[in-house]
């Protein structure tokens, strides 16, 4: 399977929403309630939310196979030289094909090109993606429960990759 990564545009919002809607239930249904999944999908992936993200310097990337979107990632500057990987999702049928690795490589390249020295992310403590990030060189900085509204929390690890040591 050949995977290509490209910069996303506002025209990709429906693709990002579709991938999220397909990916989130199998990823999170054993971790959080359906109500929380629905709340978070709306919070992060509504048209208004995604437009705001695109307009506030979040760079999105799309992974494509045979010109069909199969995954996406989002990165933004958090502070000075620290970038944040906000999102990285690949369709369940495309996982373990290298698409996630390629998206992460593109995010790292973007952060480094723009003066980044560290890349941070949050991942649910029960999400198997944590192991993917550990294999890619991230370390766990700390764990934190983030209140997101409606009585819901994200019970996450905050992880970091030292971009200076990568080469």
JOKAGI-V712014 format. One record per pair of residues at least 24 apart in sequence whose C-alpha atoms are under 8 Angstrom apart, sorted by the first residue. I is the first residue (numbers start at 0). GAP is how many residues later the second one is. If there is no record, write none. Layout:
i = (I/I)
gap = (GAP/GAP)
This chain:
i = (0/0/1/1/2/2/2/2/2/2/2/3/3/3/4/4/4/4/4/4/4/5/5/5/6/6/6/6/7/7/7/7/8/8/9/9/12/12/14/15/15/15/16/16/18/18/18/18/18/18/18/19/19/21/21/22/22/22/22/26/27/30/30/35/60/60/61/62/62/69/70/70/71/72/72/72/73/74/74/76/79/80/80/80/80/81/81/81/81/81/82/82/82/82/82/82/83/83/83/84/84/84/84/85/85/107/111/115/116/116/116/117/117/117/117/117/118/118/118/118/119/119/119/119/120/120/120/121/121/121/121/122/122/122/122/123/123/123/123/124/124/124/136/137)
gap = (64/96/63/64/60/61/62/63/95/96/99/59/60/61/56/57/58/59/97/98/101/55/56/57/52/53/54/55/51/52/53/54/45/51/41/44/34/37/54/29/55/56/28/29/50/51/52/53/70/71/72/25/69/69/70/66/67/68/69/100/99/95/96/116/42/45/41/36/40/24/28/29/31/30/31/34/33/32/36/34/36/34/35/36/37/34/35/36/37/38/28/33/34/35/36/37/35/36/37/34/35/36/37/35/36/55/51/47/45/46/47/42/43/44/45/46/41/42/43/44/38/39/40/41/37/38/39/34/35/36/37/33/34/35/36/30/31/32/33/30/31/32/24/24)
